[in-house]
Amino acid sequence: MDRLFSTHENIAPSFIANKSTDIEDEEFVSNELKPSKKQKRNNVDTIATAISTMSESRKRVWDKKIELKKERMEKNHTVEMKKLEIEQQKWKYEKEKMKLEQMKLEQMKQDHELKMKNIK
């Protein structure tokens, strides 16, 4: 009932207070609620800002990771190309070496044949 009529008994039972006589408590209660509401808004804003910052940080990290992977792949590609180039040069060298050996063998064979003819 007291809540309906906005009245309640004070400490002294002979005195009844209502909204007009109890302004100080009301202001105190309303002042307490406002900072908490502002605080909640600030918390929401703070959380929103934190989420936004984390999202931006995650994006930067992801971009950096992709960039580093790309650089690593390019370096690996360059290294592999150089290895293949070296391998190709090695095979060219081996091929030339084999040709020279074959020529030497043919020359030795011809020399041997000439010696054999001279001996007969």
Jmol script that loads the backbone (N, CA, C; Angstrom):
load data "model"
ATOM      1  N   MET A   1       0.817  -1.192   0.000  1.00  0.00           N
ATOM      2  CA  MET A   1       0.000   0.000   0.000  1.00  0.00           C
ATOM      3  C   MET A   1       0.857   1.250   0.000  1.00  0.00           C
ATOM      4  N   ASP A   2       1.896   1.186   0.834  1.00  0.00           N
ATOM      5  CA  ASP A   2       2.762   2.357   0.920  1.00  0.00           C
ATOM      6  C   ASP A   2       3.393   2.668  -0.431  1.00  0.00           C
ATOM      7  N   ARG A   3       3.711   1.661  -1.170  1.00  0.00           N
ATOM      8  CA  ARG A   3       4.321   1.888  -2.479  1.00  0.00           C
ATOM      9  C   ARG A   3       3.330   2.508  -3.449  1.00  0.00           C
ATOM     10  N   LEU A   4       2.086   2.116  -3.352  1.00  0.00           N
ATOM     11  CA  LEU A   4       1.073   2.684  -4.242  1.00  0.00           C
ATOM     12  C   LEU A   4       0.877   4.171  -4.008  1.00  0.00           C
ATOM     13  N   PHE A   5       0.822   4.565  -2.770  1.00  0.00           N
ATOM     14  CA  PHE A   5       0.575   5.969  -2.439  1.00  0.00           C
ATOM     15  C   PHE A   5       1.868   6.754  -2.226  1.00  0.00           C
ATOM     16  N   SER A   6       2.989   6.136  -2.425  1.00  0.00           N
ATOM     17  CA  SER A   6       4.299   6.759  -2.253  1.00  0.00           C
ATOM     18  C   SER A   6       4.480   7.338  -0.868  1.00  0.00           C
ATOM     19  N   THR A   7       3.990   6.642   0.119  1.00  0.00           N
ATOM     20  CA  THR A   7       4.180   7.084   1.502  1.00  0.00           C
ATOM     21  C   THR A   7       4.788   5.950   2.288  1.00  0.00           C
ATOM     22  N   HIS A   8       5.532   6.296   3.330  1.00  0.00           N
ATOM     23  CA  HIS A   8       6.064   5.279   4.219  1.00  0.00           C
ATOM     24  C   HIS A   8       6.314   5.910   5.573  1.00  0.00           C
ATOM     25  N   GLU A   9       6.367   5.060   6.571  1.00  0.00           N
ATOM     26  CA  GLU A   9       6.593   5.571   7.924  1.00  0.00           C
ATOM     27  C   GLU A   9       8.051   5.880   8.116  1.00  0.00           C
ATOM     28  N   ASN A  10       8.273   6.933   8.799  1.00  0.00           N
ATOM     29  CA  ASN A  10       9.629   7.309   9.143  1.00  0.00           C
ATOM     30  C   ASN A  10      10.031   6.550  10.394  1.00  0.00           C
ATOM     31  N   ILE A  11      11.217   6.782  10.910  1.00  0.00           N
ATOM     32  CA  ILE A  11      11.661   6.122  12.128  1.00  0.00           C
ATOM     33  C   ILE A  11      10.708   6.437  13.275  1.00  0.00           C
ATOM     34  N   ALA A  12      10.289   7.670  13.352  1.00  0.00           N
ATOM     35  CA  ALA A  12       9.309   8.050  14.381  1.00  0.00           C
ATOM     36  C   ALA A  12       7.926   7.721  13.835  1.00  0.00           C
ATOM     37  N   PRO A  13       7.148   6.845  14.479  1.00  0.00           N
ATOM     38  CA  PRO A  13       5.864   6.413  13.944  1.00  0.00           C
ATOM     39  C   PRO A  13       4.840   7.536  13.796  1.00  0.00           C
ATOM     40  N   SER A  14       5.025   8.669  14.420  1.00  0.00           N
ATOM     41  CA  SER A  14       4.045   9.739  14.314  1.00  0.00           C
ATOM     42  C   SER A  14       4.251  10.572  13.053  1.00  0.00           C
ATOM     43  N   PHE A  15       5.345  10.394  12.350  1.00  0.00           N
ATOM     44  CA  PHE A  15       5.643  11.210  11.180  1.00  0.00           C
ATOM     45  C   PHE A  15       5.576  10.335   9.936  1.00  0.00           C
ATOM     46  N   ILE A  16       4.790  10.722   8.938  1.00  0.00           N
ATOM     47  CA  ILE A  16       4.669   9.989   7.685  1.00  0.00           C
ATOM     48  C   ILE A  16       5.320  10.834   6.599  1.00  0.00           C
ATOM     49  N   ALA A  17       6.149  10.197   5.828  1.00  0.00           N
ATOM     50  CA  ALA A  17       6.850  10.920   4.767  1.00  0.00           C
ATOM     51  C   ALA A  17       6.276  10.497   3.430  1.00  0.00           C
ATOM     52  N   ASN A  18       6.248  11.422   2.520  1.00  0.00           N
ATOM     53  CA  ASN A  18       5.850  11.103   1.153  1.00  0.00           C
ATOM     54  C   ASN A  18       6.913  11.655   0.195  1.00  0.00           C
ATOM     55  N   LYS A  19       6.598  11.701  -1.072  1.00  0.00           N
ATOM     56  CA  LYS A  19       7.598  12.140  -2.041  1.00  0.00           C
ATOM     57  C   LYS A  19       8.053  13.569  -1.806  1.00  0.00           C
ATOM     58  N   SER A  20       7.165  14.426  -1.430  1.00  0.00           N
ATOM     59  CA  SER A  20       7.547  15.831  -1.259  1.00  0.00           C
ATOM     60  C   SER A  20       8.443  16.030  -0.046  1.00  0.00           C
ATOM     61  N   THR A  21       8.288  15.224   0.984  1.00  0.00           N
ATOM     62  CA  THR A  21       9.122  15.380   2.178  1.00  0.00           C
ATOM     63  C   THR A  21      10.385  14.545   2.106  1.00  0.00           C
ATOM     64  N   ASP A  22      10.437  13.612   1.207  1.00  0.00           N
ATOM     65  CA  ASP A  22      11.575  12.692   1.144  1.00  0.00           C
ATOM     66  C   ASP A  22      12.400  12.936  -0.124  1.00  0.00           C
ATOM     67  N   ILE A  23      12.670  14.171  -0.468  1.00  0.00           N
ATOM     68  CA  ILE A  23      13.377  14.530  -1.697  1.00  0.00           C
ATOM     69  C   ILE A  23      14.854  14.155  -1.624  1.00  0.00           C
ATOM     70  N   GLU A  24      15.455  14.302  -0.469  1.00  0.00           N
ATOM     71  CA  GLU A  24      16.888  14.033  -0.343  1.00  0.00           C
ATOM     72  C   GLU A  24      17.218  12.589  -0.694  1.00  0.00           C
ATOM     73  N   ASP A  25      16.435  11.644  -0.177  1.00  0.00           N
ATOM     74  CA  ASP A  25      16.696  10.239  -0.479  1.00  0.00           C
ATOM     75  C   ASP A  25      16.506   9.953  -1.965  1.00  0.00           C
ATOM     76  N   GLU A  26      15.505  10.556  -2.544  1.00  0.00           N
ATOM     77  CA  GLU A  26      15.214  10.343  -3.954  1.00  0.00           C
ATOM     78  C   GLU A  26      16.368  10.850  -4.820  1.00  0.00           C
ATOM     79  N   GLU A  27      16.869  12.020  -4.515  1.00  0.00           N
ATOM     80  CA  GLU A  27      17.995  12.564  -5.279  1.00  0.00           C
ATOM     81  C   GLU A  27      19.217  11.671  -5.134  1.00  0.00           C
ATOM     82  N   PHE A  28      19.413  11.176  -3.935  1.00  0.00           N
ATOM     83  CA  PHE A  28      20.551  10.298  -3.691  1.00  0.00           C
ATOM     84  C   PHE A  28      20.423   9.023  -4.523  1.00  0.00           C
ATOM     85  N   VAL A  29      19.228   8.451  -4.547  1.00  0.00           N
ATOM     86  CA  VAL A  29      18.994   7.231  -5.315  1.00  0.00           C
ATOM     87  C   VAL A  29      19.138   7.512  -6.803  1.00  0.00           C
ATOM     88  N   SER A  30      18.567   8.627  -7.280  1.00  0.00           N
ATOM     89  CA  SER A  30      18.653   8.932  -8.704  1.00  0.00           C
ATOM     90  C   SER A  30      20.096   9.230  -9.110  1.00  0.00           C
ATOM     91  N   ASN A  31      20.863   9.851  -8.229  1.00  0.00           N
ATOM     92  CA  ASN A  31      22.272  10.112  -8.534  1.00  0.00           C
ATOM     93  C   ASN A  31      23.072   8.820  -8.593  1.00  0.00           C
ATOM     94  N   GLU A  32      22.700   7.873  -7.773  1.00  0.00           N
ATOM     95  CA  GLU A  32      23.409   6.595  -7.794  1.00  0.00           C
ATOM     96  C   GLU A  32      23.137   5.843  -9.089  1.00  0.00           C
ATOM     97  N   LEU A  33      21.919   5.910  -9.584  1.00  0.00           N
ATOM     98  CA  LEU A  33      21.566   5.166 -10.777  1.00  0.00           C
ATOM     99  C   LEU A  33      22.197   5.760 -12.031  1.00  0.00           C
ATOM    100  N   LYS A  34      22.246   7.052 -12.117  1.00  0.00           N
ATOM    101  CA  LYS A  34      22.777   7.681 -13.325  1.00  0.00           C
ATOM    102  C   LYS A  34      24.236   7.319 -13.585  1.00  0.00           C
ATOM    103  N   PRO A  35      25.101   7.387 -12.591  1.00  0.00           N
ATOM    104  CA  PRO A  35      26.483   7.001 -12.894  1.00  0.00           C
ATOM    105  C   PRO A  35      26.609   5.538 -13.317  1.00  0.00           C
ATOM    106  N   SER A  36      25.785   4.680 -12.737  1.00  0.00           N
ATOM    107  CA  SER A  36      25.880   3.280 -13.130  1.00  0.00           C
ATOM    108  C   SER A  36      25.418   3.101 -14.572  1.00  0.00           C
ATOM    109  N   LYS A  37      24.389   3.864 -14.976  1.00  0.00           N
ATOM    110  CA  LYS A  37      23.956   3.786 -16.365  1.00  0.00           C
ATOM    111  C   LYS A  37      25.050   4.314 -17.284  1.00  0.00           C
ATOM    112  N   LYS A  38      25.636   5.438 -16.907  1.00  0.00           N
ATOM    113  CA  LYS A  38      26.729   5.976 -17.705  1.00  0.00           C
ATOM    114  C   LYS A  38      27.892   4.993 -17.716  1.00  0.00           C
ATOM    115  N   GLN A  39      28.108   4.376 -16.576  1.00  0.00           N
ATOM    116  CA  GLN A  39      29.192   3.421 -16.476  1.00  0.00           C
ATOM    117  C   GLN A  39      28.919   2.227 -17.395  1.00  0.00           C
ATOM    118  N   LYS A  40      27.667   1.801 -17.449  1.00  0.00           N
ATOM    119  CA  LYS A  40      27.333   0.695 -18.338  1.00  0.00           C
ATOM    120  C   LYS A  40      27.551   1.113 -19.787  1.00  0.00           C
ATOM    121  N   ARG A  41      27.153   2.315 -20.112  1.00  0.00           N
ATOM    122  CA  ARG A  41      27.386   2.796 -21.469  1.00  0.00           C
ATOM    123  C   ARG A  41      28.883   2.861 -21.747  1.00  0.00           C
ATOM    124  N   ASN A  42      29.624   3.345 -20.784  1.00  0.00           N
ATOM    125  CA  ASN A  42      31.067   3.402 -20.957  1.00  0.00           C
ATOM    126  C   ASN A  42      31.648   2.002 -21.099  1.00  0.00           C
ATOM    127  N   ASN A  43      31.114   1.070 -20.311  1.00  0.00           N
ATOM    128  CA  ASN A  43      31.585  -0.310 -20.434  1.00  0.00           C
ATOM    129  C   ASN A  43      31.268  -0.861 -21.812  1.00  0.00           C
ATOM    130  N   VAL A  44      30.069  -0.575 -22.290  1.00  0.00           N
ATOM    131  CA  VAL A  44      29.688  -1.041 -23.622  1.00  0.00           C
ATOM    132  C   VAL A  44      30.585  -0.390 -24.665  1.00  0.00           C
ATOM    133  N   ASP A  45      30.785   0.922 -24.527  1.00  0.00           N
ATOM    134  CA  ASP A  45      31.672   1.610 -25.463  1.00  0.00           C
ATOM    135  C   ASP A  45      33.091   1.070 -25.369  1.00  0.00           C
ATOM    136  N   THR A  46      33.521   0.830 -24.153  1.00  0.00           N
ATOM    137  CA  THR A  46      34.868   0.297 -23.955  1.00  0.00           C
ATOM    138  C   THR A  46      34.998  -1.077 -24.581  1.00  0.00           C
ATOM    139  N   ILE A  47      33.993  -1.912 -24.359  1.00  0.00           N
ATOM    140  CA  ILE A  47      34.023  -3.258 -24.940  1.00  0.00           C
ATOM    141  C   ILE A  47      33.964  -3.172 -26.461  1.00  0.00           C
ATOM    142  N   ALA A  48      33.105  -2.287 -26.973  1.00  0.00           N
ATOM    143  CA  ALA A  48      33.006  -2.125 -28.424  1.00  0.00           C
ATOM    144  C   ALA A  48      34.335  -1.644 -29.001  1.00  0.00           C
ATOM    145  N   THR A  49      34.965  -0.706 -28.317  1.00  0.00           N
ATOM    146  CA  THR A  49      36.268  -0.207 -28.766  1.00  0.00           C
ATOM    147  C   THR A  49      37.307  -1.318 -28.707  1.00  0.00           C
ATOM    148  N   ALA A  50      37.275  -2.095 -27.635  1.00  0.00           N
ATOM    149  CA  ALA A  50      38.233  -3.196 -27.493  1.00  0.00           C
ATOM    150  C   ALA A  50      38.029  -4.229 -28.595  1.00  0.00           C
ATOM    151  N   ILE A  51      36.772  -4.552 -28.879  1.00  0.00           N
ATOM    152  CA  ILE A  51      36.479  -5.521 -29.937  1.00  0.00           C
ATOM    153  C   ILE A  51      36.951  -4.983 -31.280  1.00  0.00           C
ATOM    154  N   SER A  52      36.684  -3.715 -31.521  1.00  0.00           N
ATOM    155  CA  SER A  52      37.119  -3.090 -32.769  1.00  0.00           C
ATOM    156  C   SER A  52      38.639  -3.105 -32.888  1.00  0.00           C
ATOM    157  N   THR A  53      39.309  -2.761 -31.799  1.00  0.00           N
ATOM    158  CA  THR A  53      40.776  -2.754 -31.798  1.00  0.00           C
ATOM    159  C   THR A  53      41.328  -4.157 -32.023  1.00  0.00           C
ATOM    160  N   MET A  54      40.716  -5.145 -31.357  1.00  0.00           N
ATOM    161  CA  MET A  54      41.167  -6.529 -31.544  1.00  0.00           C
ATOM    162  C   MET A  54      40.953  -6.972 -32.986  1.00  0.00           C
ATOM    163  N   SER A  55      39.828  -6.564 -33.561  1.00  0.00           N
ATOM    164  CA  SER A  55      39.545  -6.924 -34.944  1.00  0.00           C
ATOM    165  C   SER A  55      40.582  -6.315 -35.881  1.00  0.00           C
ATOM    166  N   GLU A  56      40.905  -5.041 -35.654  1.00  0.00           N
ATOM    167  CA  GLU A  56      41.918  -4.381 -36.477  1.00  0.00           C
ATOM    168  C   GLU A  56      43.280  -5.039 -36.287  1.00  0.00           C
ATOM    169  N   SER A  57      43.596  -5.372 -35.043  1.00  0.00           N
ATOM    170  CA  SER A  57      44.880  -6.030 -34.761  1.00  0.00           C
ATOM    171  C   SER A  57      44.935  -7.387 -35.443  1.00  0.00           C
ATOM    172  N   ARG A  58      43.840  -8.130 -35.353  1.00  0.00           N
ATOM    173  CA  ARG A  58      43.779  -9.444 -35.993  1.00  0.00           C
ATOM    174  C   ARG A  58      43.964  -9.302 -37.503  1.00  0.00           C
ATOM    175  N   LYS A  59      43.326  -8.281 -38.079  1.00  0.00           N
ATOM    176  CA  LYS A  59      43.455  -8.051 -39.518  1.00  0.00           C
ATOM    177  C   LYS A  59      44.897  -7.721 -39.882  1.00  0.00           C
ATOM    178  N   ARG A  60      45.539  -6.850 -39.078  1.00  0.00           N
ATOM    179  CA  ARG A  60      46.941  -6.503 -39.348  1.00  0.00           C
ATOM    180  C   ARG A  60      47.835  -7.730 -39.223  1.00  0.00           C
ATOM    181  N   VAL A  61      47.595  -8.535 -38.185  1.00  0.00           N
ATOM    182  CA  VAL A  61      48.398  -9.749 -37.994  1.00  0.00           C
ATOM    183  C   VAL A  61      48.184 -10.695 -39.168  1.00  0.00           C
ATOM    184  N   TRP A  62      46.938 -10.855 -39.575  1.00  0.00           N
ATOM    185  CA  TRP A  62      46.622 -11.748 -40.685  1.00  0.00           C
ATOM    186  C   TRP A  62      47.287 -11.256 -41.969  1.00  0.00           C
ATOM    187  N   ASP A  63      47.192  -9.936 -42.233  1.00  0.00           N
ATOM    188  CA  ASP A  63      47.833  -9.371 -43.418  1.00  0.00           C
ATOM    189  C   ASP A  63      49.344  -9.572 -43.370  1.00  0.00           C
ATOM    190  N   LYS A  64      49.932  -9.345 -42.200  1.00  0.00           N
ATOM    191  CA  LYS A  64      51.380  -9.525 -42.044  1.00  0.00           C
ATOM    192  C   LYS A  64      51.758 -10.988 -42.262  1.00  0.00           C
ATOM    193  N   LYS A  65      50.939 -11.897 -41.731  1.00  0.00           N
ATOM    194  CA  LYS A  65      51.196 -13.325 -41.893  1.00  0.00           C
ATOM    195  C   LYS A  65      51.152 -13.708 -43.371  1.00  0.00           C
ATOM    196  N   ILE A  66      50.155 -13.214 -44.077  1.00  0.00           N
ATOM    197  CA  ILE A  66      50.041 -13.504 -45.508  1.00  0.00           C
ATOM    198  C   ILE A  66      51.231 -12.920 -46.256  1.00  0.00           C
ATOM    199  N   GLU A  67      51.610 -11.701 -45.900  1.00  0.00           N
ATOM    200  CA  GLU A  67      52.755 -11.052 -46.539  1.00  0.00           C
ATOM    201  C   GLU A  67      54.041 -11.856 -46.306  1.00  0.00           C
ATOM    202  N   LEU A  68      54.239 -12.311 -45.073  1.00  0.00           N
ATOM    203  CA  LEU A  68      55.428 -13.103 -44.763  1.00  0.00           C
ATOM    204  C   LEU A  68      55.423 -14.440 -45.505  1.00  0.00           C
ATOM    205  N   LYS A  69      54.248 -15.067 -45.597  1.00  0.00           N
ATOM    206  CA  LYS A  69      54.152 -16.322 -46.348  1.00  0.00           C
ATOM    207  C   LYS A  69      54.493 -16.092 -47.817  1.00  0.00           C
ATOM    208  N   LYS A  70      53.989 -14.987 -48.358  1.00  0.00           N
ATOM    209  CA  LYS A  70      54.262 -14.662 -49.755  1.00  0.00           C
ATOM    210  C   LYS A  70      55.758 -14.444 -49.965  1.00  0.00           C
ATOM    211  N   GLU A  71      56.385 -13.676 -49.062  1.00  0.00           N
ATOM    212  CA  GLU A  71      57.827 -13.442 -49.158  1.00  0.00           C
ATOM    213  C   GLU A  71      58.598 -14.757 -49.056  1.00  0.00           C
ATOM    214  N   ARG A  72      58.200 -15.605 -48.117  1.00  0.00           N
ATOM    215  CA  ARG A  72      58.868 -16.895 -47.937  1.00  0.00           C
ATOM    216  C   ARG A  72      58.733 -17.746 -49.195  1.00  0.00           C
ATOM    217  N   MET A  73      57.534 -17.741 -49.787  1.00  0.00           N
ATOM    218  CA  MET A  73      57.325 -18.513 -51.009  1.00  0.00           C
ATOM    219  C   MET A  73      58.186 -17.973 -52.146  1.00  0.00           C
ATOM    220  N   GLU A  74      58.273 -16.641 -52.251  1.00  0.00           N
ATOM    221  CA  GLU A  74      59.103 -16.043 -53.297  1.00  0.00           C
ATOM    222  C   GLU A  74      60.572 -16.393 -53.089  1.00  0.00           C
ATOM    223  N   LYS A  75      61.032 -16.342 -51.839  1.00  0.00           N
ATOM    224  CA  LYS A  75      62.426 -16.697 -51.551  1.00  0.00           C
ATOM    225  C   LYS A  75      62.681 -18.162 -51.863  1.00  0.00           C
ATOM    226  N   ASN A  76      61.748 -19.023 -51.452  1.00  0.00           N
ATOM    227  CA  ASN A  76      61.892 -20.453 -51.746  1.00  0.00           C
ATOM    228  C   ASN A  76      61.906 -20.698 -53.253  1.00  0.00           C
ATOM    229  N   HIS A  77      61.057 -19.976 -53.965  1.00  0.00           N
ATOM    230  CA  HIS A  77      61.006 -20.109 -55.421  1.00  0.00           C
ATOM    231  C   HIS A  77      62.345 -19.688 -56.031  1.00  0.00           C
ATOM    232  N   THR A  78      62.881 -18.569 -55.554  1.00  0.00           N
ATOM    233  CA  THR A  78      64.168 -18.081 -56.050  1.00  0.00           C
ATOM    234  C   THR A  78      65.274 -19.095 -55.768  1.00  0.00           C
ATOM    235  N   VAL A  79      65.282 -19.625 -54.558  1.00  0.00           N
ATOM    236  CA  VAL A  79      66.296 -20.622 -54.186  1.00  0.00           C
ATOM    237  C   VAL A  79      66.162 -21.866 -55.059  1.00  0.00           C
ATOM    238  N   GLU A  80      64.941 -22.338 -55.249  1.00  0.00           N
ATOM    239  CA  GLU A  80      64.724 -23.530 -56.071  1.00  0.00           C
ATOM    240  C   GLU A  80      65.147 -23.285 -57.518  1.00  0.00           C
ATOM    241  N   MET A  81      64.842 -22.096 -58.033  1.00  0.00           N
ATOM    242  CA  MET A  81      65.249 -21.770 -59.402  1.00  0.00           C
ATOM    243  C   MET A  81      66.767 -21.762 -59.523  1.00  0.00           C
ATOM    244  N   LYS A  82      67.448 -21.208 -58.536  1.00  0.00           N
ATOM    245  CA  LYS A  82      68.913 -21.191 -58.559  1.00  0.00           C
ATOM    246  C   LYS A  82      69.467 -22.609 -58.457  1.00  0.00           C
ATOM    247  N   LYS A  83      68.846 -23.434 -57.616  1.00  0.00           N
ATOM    248  CA  LYS A  83      69.280 -24.833 -57.511  1.00  0.00           C
ATOM    249  C   LYS A  83      69.121 -25.543 -58.850  1.00  0.00           C
ATOM    250  N   LEU A  84      67.982 -25.310 -59.507  1.00  0.00           N
ATOM    251  CA  LEU A  84      67.755 -25.934 -60.810  1.00  0.00           C
ATOM    252  C   LEU A  84      68.756 -25.429 -61.847  1.00  0.00           C
ATOM    253  N   GLU A  85      69.053 -24.162 -61.773  1.00  0.00           N
ATOM    254  CA  GLU A  85      70.030 -23.571 -62.682  1.00  0.00           C
ATOM    255  C   GLU A  85      71.411 -24.207 -62.476  1.00  0.00           C
ATOM    256  N   ILE A  86      71.784 -24.359 -61.214  1.00  0.00           N
ATOM    257  CA  ILE A  86      73.066 -24.991 -60.887  1.00  0.00           C
ATOM    258  C   ILE A  86      73.077 -26.437 -61.362  1.00  0.00           C
ATOM    259  N   GLU A  87      71.970 -27.128 -61.157  1.00  0.00           N
ATOM    260  CA  GLU A  87      71.858 -28.522 -61.600  1.00  0.00           C
ATOM    261  C   GLU A  87      71.976 -28.606 -63.120  1.00  0.00           C
ATOM    262  N   GLN A  88      71.363 -27.662 -63.798  1.00  0.00           N
ATOM    263  CA  GLN A  88      71.430 -27.626 -65.255  1.00  0.00           C
ATOM    264  C   GLN A  88      72.878 -27.393 -65.713  1.00  0.00           C
ATOM    265  N   GLN A  89      73.562 -26.475 -65.076  1.00  0.00           N
ATOM    266  CA  GLN A  89      74.966 -26.221 -65.418  1.00  0.00           C
ATOM    267  C   GLN A  89      75.825 -27.452 -65.134  1.00  0.00           C
ATOM    268  N   LYS A  90      75.511 -28.111 -64.042  1.00  0.00           N
ATOM    269  CA  LYS A  90      76.250 -29.327 -63.690  1.00  0.00           C
ATOM    270  C   LYS A  90      76.092 -30.387 -64.782  1.00  0.00           C
ATOM    271  N   TRP A  91      74.853 -30.562 -65.268  1.00  0.00           N
ATOM    272  CA  TRP A  91      74.615 -31.557 -66.307  1.00  0.00           C
ATOM    273  C   TRP A  91      75.270 -31.149 -67.630  1.00  0.00           C
ATOM    274  N   LYS A  92      75.300 -29.866 -67.892  1.00  0.00           N
ATOM    275  CA  LYS A  92      76.001 -29.397 -69.092  1.00  0.00           C
ATOM    276  C   LYS A  92      77.486 -29.733 -68.991  1.00  0.00           C
ATOM    277  N   TYR A  93      78.031 -29.467 -67.822  1.00  0.00           N
ATOM    278  CA  TYR A  93      79.444 -29.767 -67.585  1.00  0.00           C
ATOM    279  C   TYR A  93      79.706 -31.266 -67.749  1.00  0.00           C
ATOM    280  N   GLU A  94      78.832 -32.077 -67.164  1.00  0.00           N
ATOM    281  CA  GLU A  94      78.986 -33.534 -67.276  1.00  0.00           C
ATOM    282  C   GLU A  94      78.893 -33.985 -68.738  1.00  0.00           C
ATOM    283  N   LYS A  95      77.987 -33.375 -69.462  1.00  0.00           N
ATOM    284  CA  LYS A  95      77.819 -33.719 -70.873  1.00  0.00           C
ATOM    285  C   LYS A  95      79.085 -33.379 -71.657  1.00  0.00           C
ATOM    286  N   GLU A  96      79.617 -32.188 -71.419  1.00  0.00           N
ATOM    287  CA  GLU A  96      80.858 -31.783 -72.083  1.00  0.00           C
ATOM    288  C   GLU A  96      82.014 -32.695 -71.682  1.00  0.00           C
ATOM    289  N   LYS A  97      82.065 -33.036 -70.445  1.00  0.00           N
ATOM    290  CA  LYS A  97      83.110 -33.925 -69.938  1.00  0.00           C
ATOM    291  C   LYS A  97      83.025 -35.285 -70.628  1.00  0.00           C
ATOM    292  N   MET A  98      81.810 -35.792 -70.766  1.00  0.00           N
ATOM    293  CA  MET A  98      81.617 -37.079 -71.437  1.00  0.00           C
ATOM    294  C   MET A  98      82.035 -36.992 -72.910  1.00  0.00           C
ATOM    295  N   LYS A  99      81.711 -35.875 -73.550  1.00  0.00           N
ATOM    296  CA  LYS A  99      82.115 -35.695 -74.948  1.00  0.00           C
ATOM    297  C   LYS A  99      83.633 -35.702 -75.067  1.00  0.00           C
ATOM    298  N   LEU A 100      84.284 -34.989 -74.164  1.00  0.00           N
ATOM    299  CA  LEU A 100      85.746 -34.951 -74.189  1.00  0.00           C
ATOM    300  C   LEU A 100      86.343 -36.338 -73.948  1.00  0.00           C
ATOM    301  N   GLU A 101      85.784 -37.063 -73.012  1.00  0.00           N
ATOM    302  CA  GLU A 101      86.263 -38.419 -72.741  1.00  0.00           C
ATOM    303  C   GLU A 101      86.047 -39.321 -73.949  1.00  0.00           C
ATOM    304  N   GLN A 102      84.922 -39.152 -74.580  1.00  0.00           N
ATOM    305  CA  GLN A 102      84.629 -39.953 -75.768  1.00  0.00           C
ATOM    306  C   GLN A 102      85.616 -39.608 -76.884  1.00  0.00           C
ATOM    307  N   MET A 103      85.887 -38.328 -77.022  1.00  0.00           N
ATOM    308  CA  MET A 103      86.858 -37.912 -78.038  1.00  0.00           C
ATOM    309  C   MET A 103      88.246 -38.473 -77.721  1.00  0.00           C
ATOM    310  N   LYS A 104      88.618 -38.457 -76.462  1.00  0.00           N
ATOM    311  CA  LYS A 104      89.908 -39.018 -76.055  1.00  0.00           C
ATOM    312  C   LYS A 104      89.969 -40.507 -76.361  1.00  0.00           C
ATOM    313  N   LEU A 105      88.879 -41.186 -76.057  1.00  0.00           N
ATOM    314  CA  LEU A 105      88.836 -42.625 -76.331  1.00  0.00           C
ATOM    315  C   LEU A 105      88.950 -42.903 -77.834  1.00  0.00           C
ATOM    316  N   GLU A 106      88.258 -42.123 -78.613  1.00  0.00           N
ATOM    317  CA  GLU A 106      88.334 -42.290 -80.063  1.00  0.00           C
ATOM    318  C   GLU A 106      89.756 -42.007 -80.558  1.00  0.00           C
ATOM    319  N   GLN A 107      90.344 -40.956 -79.994  1.00  0.00           N
ATOM    320  CA  GLN A 107      91.710 -40.619 -80.370  1.00  0.00           C
ATOM    321  C   GLN A 107      92.668 -41.753 -79.980  1.00  0.00           C
ATOM    322  N   MET A 108      92.494 -42.279 -78.799  1.00  0.00           N
ATOM    323  CA  MET A 108      93.334 -43.390 -78.342  1.00  0.00           C
ATOM    324  C   MET A 108      93.126 -44.618 -79.232  1.00  0.00           C
ATOM    325  N   LYS A 109      91.893 -44.824 -79.607  1.00  0.00           N
ATOM    326  CA  LYS A 109      91.567 -45.962 -80.467  1.00  0.00           C
ATOM    327  C   LYS A 109      92.252 -45.803 -81.831  1.00  0.00           C
ATOM    328  N   GLN A 110      92.183 -44.610 -82.362  1.00  0.00           N
ATOM    329  CA  GLN A 110      92.831 -44.340 -83.648  1.00  0.00           C
ATOM    330  C   GLN A 110      94.350 -44.501 -83.529  1.00  0.00           C
ATOM    331  N   ASP A 111      94.890 -43.981 -82.446  1.00  0.00           N
ATOM    332  CA  ASP A 111      96.330 -44.115 -82.220  1.00  0.00           C
ATOM    333  C   ASP A 111      96.722 -45.595 -82.109  1.00  0.00           C
ATOM    334  N   HIS A 112      95.917 -46.327 -81.417  1.00  0.00           N
ATOM    335  CA  HIS A 112      96.176 -47.749 -81.238  1.00  0.00           C
ATOM    336  C   HIS A 112      96.122 -48.475 -82.592  1.00  0.00           C
ATOM    337  N   GLU A 113      95.151 -48.147 -83.386  1.00  0.00           N
ATOM    338  CA  GLU A 113      95.015 -48.761 -84.710  1.00  0.00           C
ATOM    339  C   GLU A 113      96.234 -48.424 -85.585  1.00  0.00           C
ATOM    340  N   LEU A 114      96.674 -47.181 -85.504  1.00  0.00           N
ATOM    341  CA  LEU A 114      97.842 -46.780 -86.278  1.00  0.00           C
ATOM    342  C   LEU A 114      99.089 -47.539 -85.824  1.00  0.00           C
ATOM    343  N   LYS A 115      99.224 -47.686 -84.549  1.00  0.00           N
ATOM    344  CA  LYS A 115     100.360 -48.434 -84.011  1.00  0.00           C
ATOM    345  C   LYS A 115     100.297 -49.889 -84.456  1.00  0.00           C
ATOM    346  N   MET A 116      99.113 -50.429 -84.448  1.00  0.00           N
ATOM    347  CA  MET A 116      98.943 -51.821 -84.856  1.00  0.00           C
ATOM    348  C   MET A 116      99.284 -51.992 -86.340  1.00  0.00           C
ATOM    349  N   LYS A 117      98.918 -51.019 -87.130  1.00  0.00           N
ATOM    350  CA  LYS A 117      99.218 -51.077 -88.556  1.00  0.00           C
ATOM    351  C   LYS A 117     100.731 -50.970 -88.764  1.00  0.00           C
ATOM    352  N   ASN A 118     101.337 -50.121 -87.986  1.00  0.00           N
ATOM    353  CA  ASN A 118     102.779 -49.932 -88.107  1.00  0.00           C
ATOM    354  C   ASN A 118     103.529 -51.177 -87.648  1.00  0.00           C
ATOM    355  N   ILE A 119     103.012 -51.860 -86.699  1.00  0.00           N
ATOM    356  CA  ILE A 119     103.646 -53.059 -86.179  1.00  0.00           C
ATOM    357  C   ILE A 119     103.536 -54.174 -87.210  1.00  0.00           C
ATOM    358  N   LYS A 120     102.524 -54.295 -87.933  1.00  0.00           N
ATOM    359  CA  LYS A 120     102.313 -55.373 -88.884  1.00  0.00           C
ATOM    360  C   LYS A 120     103.141 -55.136 -90.060  1.00  0.00           C
TER     361      LYS A 120
END
end "model"
wireframe off; spacefill off
backbone 0.3
color backbone group
